[in-house]
Amino acid sequence: MPIIKSAKKAMRRSAVLHERNSEFKLRMKMAIKKFIKNVAKWEAVSFDDLKKVYKFVDKCAKVWVIKKKTAARKKSRISRLFNTVQKKA
């Protein structure tokens, strides 16, 4: 346990940020998984579904839960998957 007052505050702040970051990551991962599951089932995947996934990924990048280039990579892979489904449909 920290003894110094600033170290105590840093520990509390770290816990709060960890909770927030975990929530953002969970939302993003769930959106991506749901999108990929719908693609695998060959269900109707619309542009709105793609926009919803983009929204979660962009939000995570905005608050620095993930890096900007990681967000770009995830969006690129998702859009590539979306494009293959659109071509086959």
HUDA-V847686 format. One record per residue. RES is the residue in one letter. D_LAST is the distance of its C-alpha to the last C-alpha in Angstrom with 1 decimal. Layout:
res=(RES | RES)
d_last=(D_LAST | D_LAST)
This chain:
res=(M | P | I | I | K | S | A | K | K | A | M | R | R | S | A | V | L | H | E | R | N | S | E | F | K | L | R | M | K | M | A | I | K | K | F | I | K | N | V | A | K | W | E | A | V | S | F | D | D | L | K | K | V | Y | K | F | V | D | K | C | A | K | V | W | V | I | K | K | K | T | A | A | R | K | K | S | R | I | S | R | L | F | N | T | V | Q | K | K | A)
d_last=(58.3 | 58.9 | 62.4 | 62.1 | 60.9 | 58.2 | 56.8 | 56.6 | 54.7 | 52.4 | 51.7 | 50.9 | 48.6 | 46.8 | 46.2 | 44.8 | 42.5 | 41.3 | 40.4 | 38.5 | 36.7 | 35.7 | 34.3 | 32.2 | 30.9 | 30.1 | 28.1 | 26.1 | 25.5 | 24.5 | 22.0 | 20.4 | 20.6 | 19.0 | 16.0 | 15.7 | 16.3 | 13.5 | 11.1 | 12.9 | 12.7 | 8.9 | 10.1 | 9.0 | 10.0 | 11.3 | 13.4 | 16.4 | 15.8 | 15.8 | 18.9 | 20.6 | 20.4 | 21.7 | 24.4 | 25.7 | 25.6 | 27.4 | 29.9 | 30.8 | 31.4 | 33.4 | 35.9 | 36.0 | 34.7 | 32.6 | 33.2 | 31.5 | 30.1 | 28.9 | 26.9 | 25.5 | 24.5 | 22.8 | 20.9 | 20.0 | 18.6 | 16.6 | 15.1 | 14.4 | 12.5 | 10.6 | 9.9 | 8.7 | 6.1 | 5.2 | 5.6 | 3.8 | 0.0)
